[in-house]
Amino acid sequence: MLLVINVVIAFVMTPIMIHHLGNSNYGIWELLVAFVGYLGIFELGIGPALVRYIADAWSREDRVALERIFNTGVFGLAGAGLAGLVVLLVAAAWPEHILSSAGTGAQQLAPVLVVFGLNLAAYLPRTALSAYLLGLQAHLFVNLIQSIVAVILSVAMYHVLTAGWASPLIWLALIVLLGTFLQSAAMLFWILVIDGRVRLAVSSFRRDTLKELLGFGLKSTVIQTSTGLLSKLTGFAIAYTAGVGQLVYFVVPSRLVDYAHSLGTQLGFPLTPYFTHLAGSGNPVASRSAWIQTTRILQIVMFGLPIGIVVLGEPFIRLWIGHEYAEKGRWTLYILCAALFAQGIVSNGARVLMSLGRHGRVAWFSAIFAPLCFAASLGFGVVWGIEGVAAAVALYVIGVHAVELMLTCLTLEVSIAEYMRSTALRFTIPIAVTTSALVGLRVMSYPASYGQLFLYGLIAGVVYLIMAWFSALDPREREVMRDILIRHRRKGSDELRPKLDSEKT
């Protein structure tokens, strides 16, 4: 639900923000959001660790441990938030070091950085609140609150932009800060008043517990930080090599690719505990078979999305934002879709490695490779502009997923050739036929409306699903998919386990 709402809000608000702020100010906004977002590394993996430890204490009905873990997370992340605030206050004192040439929005940089600093100081402890609720499996409440606040913020931003208020970047930053406070207030009320299992008390903070949380989240933090280094700082490479006004031509196509990737990630999320369950059983044959079979099922989506974006993405951007943005973002879109396709090839590698506790090598490779690719993005940007920066991003994504593939195959004792024959190569015919059909439709009549785009996507989707159904899936997997689509008997990984387990041997 939250993903759908965010996609709808982005679809509505992105053209409004671009047209009312202008390319330059919109580029500044994206740069500042990326810069502040990267400071989320101060979280150090405590959030995901809290979910695990809160769930464990809750299952044991240990209210003392529950309160200790909750308060350690809240006050530990509050300290991290204050550290982030100090960094942004320093940045606000010398905003020219963040962006040397900011055009008409230069005078807004310092106050926006101060507001973003306050937001970071509030956001990090709010992460502990949401982690606590997720640990108690209150997913519906968390998604509901975030969805409501997202809608409120989008309405407020729309009013600020269309009313023509002075210093719009400052107002937008204040609206984001308001959203953080609203979410924090709602979550605190639920935790302290409605749920009532814990109380907010600094006396319950424990250094040893904080150390334990940090130790658990370190590897995941390294991977997330490395990926964030490139994705969050890409805008700075574009700003310094091509100009801040060019950033929008990267952001618009990358947003389409990011949402497509998020959809694939959400679909595969229930498989992480499934692989953990298999790893605990000590049966490598079961893990190997499940990895290949679930990957094929996920690849139906992960290969279908980039096909549609490559062929229909440019016409969509033309209708959505304008001709200029579609024309100048075309090759960026193609390059990022190549990276998305590479992610589809190794849809489940990271989940398997994490379930076995073998993702440390990927973490360290990411930590080394991300700075190298960021440096490459500066050089590529000078030579080829935003397309060069996109190429550096794609290089990082492809490199990390290649390492994931090699390590997963090595861990499960599967050759790369066997894995490719059993997964990606089965989609050769569906991909070729669907791409040809889409290109043919686009050549016959270029999409001139959202309705025509939808019709083309629907036709291509039906063709692709039919081809993938018969050429990519085994009979047993088709039976599993039939159960999921028709009977809806189970959800998440439980839908896959009964059918797949019978094929393990």
Secondary structure as UniProt FT lines:
FT   HELIX           2..38
FT   HELIX           39..43
FT   TURN            44..45
FT   HELIX           46..59
FT   TURN            60..61
FT   HELIX           63..93
FT   HELIX           95..97
FT   HELIX           103..108
FT   HELIX           109..135
FT   TURN            136..137
FT   HELIX           139..163
FT   HELIX           168..189
FT   HELIX           190..195
FT   HELIX           202..204
FT   HELIX           207..241
FT   HELIX           244..246
FT   HELIX           248..268
FT   TURN            269..270
FT   HELIX           271..281
FT   HELIX           284..320
FT   HELIX           323..328
FT   HELIX           330..345
FT   TURN            346..348
FT   HELIX           349..355
FT   TURN            356..357
FT   HELIX           360..384
FT   HELIX           386..412
FT   HELIX           416..422
FT   HELIX           424..427
FT   HELIX           428..444
FT   HELIX           450..471
FT   HELIX           475..482
FT   HELIX           483..487
FT   HELIX           492..495
FT   HELIX           497..501
FT   TURN            502..503
//
